[in-house]
């Protein structure tokens, strides 16, 4: 190491610091009399360029190119000392179209005088693509393959693309608008076009008074007819005695469940008879056709007397609310045994009800049963997303009234989700109606 040839070369390097560091240096220099503002520091560095090259680093003689390459690889684009750390970090994260790799001979590519800090990429160096570029290349490749397949099948790719775009546009135009719900509250709710829903939650709350009537089970129009009896609820006394059956039911739901001759109908779907998800019974003096089939009719005079009492209560409330009389002459009873039983979308616009049918609906629930949600929706497809709903409580009364109510609005009692089916037990619904025509359309 004593000879001049083996002596380590001295390289003068001027320290580069940030404005903050320069300010600190100036303060130190002002305190130290031995240092001046123009003083520079020479560093004696051992030349380990061969070892650095072996490890993949450029030599110290190529420091300018290495600095430029480092800035490019770290995406340090246009960093300024005046920018804060967050701004510089965002600039570092900016995705360049390519990462330039500096070769060993690129030291001349940096011109300090002109301020050009770009580095020339070696022809043999690899260009690393961003994720977005790779995705775009893959999409272009797949599109090209698709075009080749269409051409092989004798299909014009441009025409096929045009048809696909038209199809997508049509699907977007036919996309259903979001459903908007109107929650029906107590009293009168205006649904527009002169149609209303009138709802009273606890209209028949005093069930005990109705059950304590002289003979709630006796038939409405015939005196002395023995009531229907069952081993569960019949005492051992004479069944023809009007006082023989009293205080045997704790609720009207229990009364109707036991005393009505329920029947399970069926509907024809796909050529097969499918049992209806509910039980029904129809009392009326005129035939009633529903969904193209004739309902099994029981004369209204044979209905339990309590049904006739409920009918008169509905007629009195109708006159009180709307100012005119409307007489019902038939009733359809539906029994929903659990949350799985239901009634789909429909409207009661059968010819037997005339042009302006009005309906009174009564609901009785078993003990501990949550109210089922009763829903309405517009019949016209353009406004099908306009809907209304109400939770029908035990002893509630609901009127569907309006000259065009059944023409414009449909209603349903939907199924509940299996996870909530245990919340819903027996539900009895009575819908009073006025039949004015026979099934052939002839007025009575």
C-alpha positions, 0 to 999 in steps of 0.5 A, a space after each residue: 500500500 506504500 507504492 503510488 500505484 497501489 495507493 487508494 485514489 482520493 475522490 472529492 465528494 461534495 456533501 449534499 444536504 436538505 435545506 434543514 440540514 444546510 441551516 444546521 451546518 451554517 449554525 455550526 459553522 458560525 460557532 466554529 471559527 476553524 470552518 468557513 462557509 465555503 469549506 468543503 469536505 474531502 472523503 478518502 474512500 477505498 476503491 471497491 468498485 470490482 466487489 460492488 460490480 460483483 454484487 450488482 452495484 455500479 461503481 463510485 465513478 458511476 454514482 450519477 447514473 446510479 442516483 438517476 436509476 434509483 430515483 426512477 426505480 423508486 418512482 421519485 418523480 419531480 420530488 421537491 424539497 419544499 413538498 411535505 412528506 405526504 406529497 412526496 410519498 404520493 409521488 413515489 407511489 405513482 405508477 410509471 408506464 415502465 421501470 428503467 434499468 440502468 446498465 453499466 455504460 449509462 453514466 454519460 446519460 446524465 448531464 449535470 450541466 443541463 439538469 437532465 436526470 433521465 437514464 437511457 435504457 439498455 436494449 438488453 434490459 427487461 421492461 417491467 409492466 404494471 398490473 394495469 398494463 398486464 390486465 389490458 394486455 390479457 384483455 386484448 389477447 382474449 378479444 383477439 381470440 374471440 374475434 378469431 373464433 367468430 370469424 372461424 364460425 362465419 360471424 362478423 365480429 363487428 356486427 356481433 359486437 354491435 348486437 351485444 351492445 344493443 342487447 346490454 342497452 336494452 337490459 339497462 332500459 328494462 331494469 326494474 326501479 327500486 321498490 318504494 314502500 308506504 307504511 300504512 298507519 291507523 286510520 285512512 291512508 290515501 293511495 291515489 286515484 280515489 282509492 283508500 285503505 282504512 285500518 283500525 288495529 284493535 277494532 275487535 279487541 274485546 273478544 270476550 264479549 263476542 264469545 259470551 253472547 247467548 249462543 255464538 255457535 248457533 247458525 245465523 238464520 235458523 233458530 234451534 239448529 244444533 251447533 257443531 260440536 267437537 269432543 274437545 269443546 263440547 260439554 256433556 249436556 244437551 247440544 241443542 240447548 243454546 246455553 250448553 256451549 259457553 266460555 269454552 274458547 279463549 279467543 276468536 281464533 280458537 273459535 274459528 279454527 274449531 268451528 269452521 268446516 275448513 277445506 283445502 283447495 287446489 290450483 292447476 299448475 303445469 298440468 298438475 293439481 297443487 294444494 293451496 298453502 292455506 285452508 278456506 271456507 266460503 259462506 254466501 247465498 250466491 256462487 263464487 268463482 275464484 281463479 277459474 274454479 267454482 268455490 264450494 258454497 255454504 248458505 250464509 244462513 248456516 254460518 255461525 251467529 258470531 259471523 253475522 255479528 261481525 258483518 254488522 259491525 263492519 257495515 256500521 263502521 263503513 257507514 260511520 267512516 264513509 257516510 253511506 251504507 254498504 251491505 255485505 252478503 258473503 264471507 270468505 274465510 282463510 286459515 293460515 296455519 303457520 308462516 309457510 301458508 300464504 296468498 300470492 299477488 292477486 286482485 278481487 275483480 271477479 265478475 260476481 262482485 260487479 265493477 266496484 268491489 269493496 272489501 272488509 278484512 278482519 284478522 284474528 291471531 293465536 296467542 303469541 303470534 306476531 302480526 303478518 305483513 300484508 302488502 299492496 302493489 300497483 297492478 300496472 307494470 310501469 308503477 309496479 315498484 310503488 308498494 304499501 304494507 301494514 302489519 295486521 294485528 289481532 282483532 284488526 279491521 281493514 277496508 279496501 275501498 275505492 271505485 278502482 281499487 281492485 283494478 289498480 292495486 293487487 294484494 298478498 300475504 307473503 310467506 315468511 323466511 324459514 328462520 322466522 317461521 316459529 314466530 307465526 302461528 295460526 292466523 284467521 282472516 275473514 273477508 266480507 264481500 258483496 256479490 251482485 252477479 252470478 258466475 255468468 254475469 247476470 245481476 241478482 
